[in-house]
Amino acid sequence: MAERRIIIDTDPGIDDAVAILLALASPELKVEGLVAVAGNLPLAITERNARAICELAGRPDIPVYAGCSRPITRTLITAEHFHGESGLGTWTLPEPAVPLQTQHGIDFTIDLLRAAPPKSVTWCALGPLTNVAMALVKAPDIAAGVAELVLMGGASRALGNTTPAAEFNIHVDPHAASIVLDSGLPVTMVPLDVTHEVRSTARRIEAIRALGTPVATAVAELLTPAGPGPDALHDPCVVAYLLAPELFGGSYVNVAVECESALTIGMTVIDWRGRSARPANASVLHTVDADGVYALLIERISRLS
């Protein structure tokens, strides 16, 4: 089977780190590069973490680029209260020797997609969609090279995790999310409705820790909740969907993003029943085999020393 070429746009971040490690442990995926964006933490921290994670995985060959340092129109909102000042909770990594690429991440993405055969590259968005939107605005022709955009973001019945109405990634840059969803790209959305079902229980964490490798120990540390109750496995669900789409179920529907209301800005309005008459623009996942996702994560993490 041919490798699936992917770009990972990311703001590491605890769950981003696990998602990146899952991708790097999977031979079906060819990671062309990581593009950091400001989101969970400021850009200087997210690009540093992306480089350190590649180094931990024994993949210093993966190029890491810095993208946008702020949302399109809004002031950056970050999440140190959850991810910690370093972005990786209690887990610490040495300063990476892997250098940051000098090219801007948006330009890297444009160059790669322009050179790619039609519909040959999967775009994985694990953070706010600023880089993705700005690349599409600067070079709309790159859509031809995209097989699929799989993003973690949004919520419907699960409601918000940043405001009562909005999920973090969409809330940080709702204007970018609106641009992306209106772009015509084939979009698969992995919302909180799915990721909240994939929880880091003590049993699942111990199964990873029992692998005994440095990477497995790091993943177990990352997934150990800081507060009461298990945390959700958000971003790794994007990579799990690429590897095992049969673990998920979804519907092709219209998704609109609220960009004006001070009360509900960043809300994803998902038209499950077709009431709006707006055309469908995204496959929105709404079911998941959580045990299957964790079994996949454990099997792949075991491959990294």
C-alpha positions in Angstrom: 0.0 0.0 0.0 1.3 3.5 -0.9 2.1 5.8 1.9 -0.5 8.6 2.5 1.2 12.0 2.3 0.2 14.3 5.1 0.9 17.8 6.4 0.3 18.3 10.1 -0.7 21.8 11.1 -0.4 21.9 14.8 -0.2 23.9 18.1 1.5 21.4 20.5 -0.1 21.1 23.2 -0.5 17.9 25.1 -2.9 16.1 22.8 -1.1 17.4 19.7 2.1 15.8 20.9 0.4 12.4 21.2 -1.2 12.9 17.7 2.2 13.7 16.2 3.8 10.6 17.8 1.0 8.4 16.5 1.5 9.7 13.0 5.3 9.2 13.2 4.7 5.7 14.4 2.5 4.7 11.5 4.2 3.5 8.3 1.0 4.2 6.3 1.6 7.9 6.7 4.4 10.0 5.1 4.6 13.2 7.2 5.9 15.8 4.8 6.3 18.4 7.5 4.9 20.0 10.6 3.6 23.6 10.5 3.2 25.3 13.9 0.5 27.8 14.6 -0.3 29.9 17.7 -3.1 28.4 19.7 -2.7 26.3 22.8 0.5 28.3 23.4 2.2 31.2 21.6 4.0 30.3 18.3 7.5 30.3 19.8 6.5 27.5 22.2 4.4 25.5 19.7 7.2 25.4 17.1 9.7 24.5 19.8 7.5 21.6 21.0 7.0 20.3 17.5 10.7 20.1 16.9 11.3 18.4 20.3 8.6 15.8 19.6 10.1 14.9 16.3 13.4 14.5 18.0 11.9 12.3 20.7 10.4 10.0 18.1 13.8 9.6 16.4 12.6 11.6 13.4 14.9 14.6 13.1 14.4 14.4 9.4 10.8 15.8 9.6 11.0 19.5 8.8 9.2 21.9 11.1 8.0 25.3 10.0 6.6 28.3 11.9 3.3 29.6 10.6 1.0 32.4 11.9 1.6 33.9 15.3 -1.9 35.3 15.8 -5.5 34.8 14.5 -6.7 36.7 11.4 -8.6 39.4 13.3 -8.8 38.5 17.0 -6.4 38.7 19.9 -4.7 35.4 20.6 -6.3 33.2 23.3 -4.1 30.5 24.7 -4.6 27.6 27.1 -1.7 27.4 29.5 -4.2 26.7 32.3 -4.6 23.2 30.7 -1.4 22.5 28.9 1.0 24.2 31.3 3.5 27.0 30.6 5.6 24.6 28.5 2.6 23.3 26.6 3.4 19.7 27.6 2.0 19.6 31.2 4.5 18.0 33.6 6.5 16.4 30.8 9.8 18.1 30.0 11.9 17.7 26.9 15.4 19.1 26.3 15.9 22.0 23.9 15.7 20.4 20.4 18.7 20.3 18.2 16.5 20.0 15.1 16.5 23.5 13.6 13.4 25.4 12.7 13.1 25.8 8.9 13.6 29.4 7.6 10.7 29.3 5.2 7.3 30.5 6.5 5.0 27.6 7.1 2.3 29.0 4.8 4.8 29.2 1.9 6.0 25.6 2.6 2.4 24.4 2.5 1.6 26.3 -0.8 4.8 25.0 -2.5 4.1 21.4 -1.5 0.5 21.4 -2.5 1.2 23.2 -5.8 3.8 20.6 -6.7 1.6 17.7 -5.6 -0.5 15.6 -8.0 -4.2 16.3 -7.8 -5.9 15.1 -4.6 -2.7 13.5 -3.2 -2.0 15.2 0.1 -4.1 15.1 3.3 -4.0 18.2 5.4 -4.3 17.5 9.1 -5.3 20.5 11.3 -4.9 20.0 15.0 -5.1 23.6 16.1 -6.8 26.9 15.1 -7.2 27.1 11.3 -5.2 30.3 10.8 -2.5 28.8 8.6 -4.9 26.7 6.6 -7.1 29.7 5.8 -4.3 32.1 5.0 -2.7 29.5 2.6 -6.1 29.2 0.9 -6.5 33.0 0.7 -2.9 33.5 -0.7 -3.1 30.6 -3.1 -6.6 29.2 -3.7 -5.2 27.0 -6.5 -3.6 24.7 -3.9 -7.0 23.1 -3.2 -6.4 20.9 -6.3 -3.6 19.1 -4.4 -5.7 18.3 -1.3 -7.2 14.9 -1.0 -8.9 15.7 2.3 -8.7 18.2 5.2 -9.2 16.5 8.5 -9.6 18.9 11.4 -10.1 18.6 15.1 -12.6 21.3 16.1 -16.1 22.3 16.7 -18.9 20.9 18.7 -22.6 20.2 18.4 -24.4 18.3 21.1 -21.3 18.4 23.3 -21.5 22.2 23.4 -18.3 24.2 24.0 -15.2 23.7 26.1 -13.9 27.3 26.0 -17.3 29.2 26.1 -20.7 27.6 26.6 -21.1 27.6 22.8 -17.6 27.2 21.3 -14.8 24.7 21.1 -11.2 26.1 21.6 -9.7 25.7 18.1 -12.7 27.3 16.4 -13.1 30.0 19.0 -9.5 31.1 18.7 -9.9 31.9 15.0 -13.5 31.6 13.9 -12.9 33.8 10.8 -10.3 31.3 9.6 -12.6 28.4 10.3 -15.3 30.1 8.3 -12.9 30.6 5.3 -11.9 27.0 5.4 -15.5 25.6 5.6 -16.5 27.9 2.7 -13.5 26.9 0.6 -14.9 23.9 -1.2 -12.2 21.6 0.2 -13.3 18.0 1.2 -13.4 18.5 4.9 -13.8 15.9 7.7 -14.5 17.4 11.1 -13.7 15.7 14.3 -15.7 17.6 17.0 -15.9 17.4 20.8 -18.9 15.1 20.4 -16.5 12.4 19.3 -13.3 13.2 21.2 -15.1 13.5 24.6 -16.0 9.8 24.1 -12.3 8.9 24.0 -11.1 9.3 27.5 -7.7 8.7 29.1 -8.8 6.3 31.9 -6.3 4.9 34.3 -6.5 1.5 32.7 -5.7 2.8 29.3 -2.8 5.0 30.5 -1.3 2.0 32.4 -1.4 -0.1 29.3 0.7 2.5 27.5 3.1 2.9 30.4 3.6 -0.8 30.6 5.2 -0.7 27.2 8.3 0.6 29.1 9.9 2.6 26.3 10.9 6.3 26.7 8.2 7.3 24.2 5.5 5.3 25.9 6.5 6.7 29.3 6.2 10.2 27.8 2.8 9.5 26.3 1.5 8.0 29.6 2.8 11.2 31.4 1.1 13.4 28.8 -2.2 11.6 29.1 -2.3 11.5 32.9 -5.0 14.1 33.9 -4.0 17.0 36.0 -7.4 17.3 37.5 -10.2 14.9 38.6 -11.5 12.5 36.0 -9.9 11.4 32.7 -9.1 13.9 29.9 -10.4 13.5 26.4 -8.1 12.4 23.6 -8.8 15.2 21.1 -6.2 15.6 18.4 -5.0 11.9 18.2 -8.5 11.2 16.9 -7.6 13.0 13.6 -4.7 10.6 13.0 -6.7 7.6 14.2 -9.3 8.5 11.6 -6.7 8.4 8.9 -5.4 5.1 10.0 -8.7 3.3 10.8 -11.8 5.2 9.5 -13.9 2.2 10.3 -13.7 3.2 14.0 -15.7 6.3 13.3 -19.1 7.2 11.8 -20.2 10.5 10.4 -22.7 12.5 8.3 -22.2 14.9 5.4 -23.9 18.1 6.5 -23.6 21.9 6.4 -21.4 23.5 9.1 -21.4 27.3 9.6 -19.3 29.3 12.1 -20.6 32.2 14.1 -18.2 35.1 13.6 -20.1 38.1 14.9 -22.0 37.4 18.2 -20.1 38.3 21.3 -22.2 35.6 23.1 -21.6 32.7 20.7 -18.6 33.6 18.6 -16.8 30.5 17.4 -19.9 28.3 17.7 -20.2 25.6 14.9 -23.8 25.5 13.8 -24.2 21.9 12.4 -27.3 21.4 10.3 -28.0 17.8 11.0 -31.5 17.9 9.6 -30.9 20.1 6.5 -33.2 22.9 7.9 -31.0 25.7 6.6 -31.0 24.7 2.9 -27.3 25.5 2.9 -25.3 22.9 0.9 -23.3 20.3 2.8 -19.7 21.2 3.2 -18.2 18.8 5.7 -18.3 15.2 6.9 -18.9 15.6 10.6 -18.0 12.6 12.7 -20.4 11.7 15.5 -19.6 8.1 16.6 -16.4 6.4 17.7 -15.1 3.1 18.9 -13.0 4.5 21.8 -11.5 1.1 22.8 -10.5 0.7 19.2 -8.8 4.1 19.1 -6.8 3.3 22.2 -5.9 -0.2 21.0 -4.5 1.5 17.8 -2.6 4.1 19.8 -1.0 1.4 22.1 0.0 -0.8 19.1 1.6 2.1 17.2 3.3 3.7 20.2 4.9 0.3 20.9 6.9 0.8 17.7 8.7 3.9 18.9 11.7 3.3 21.2 
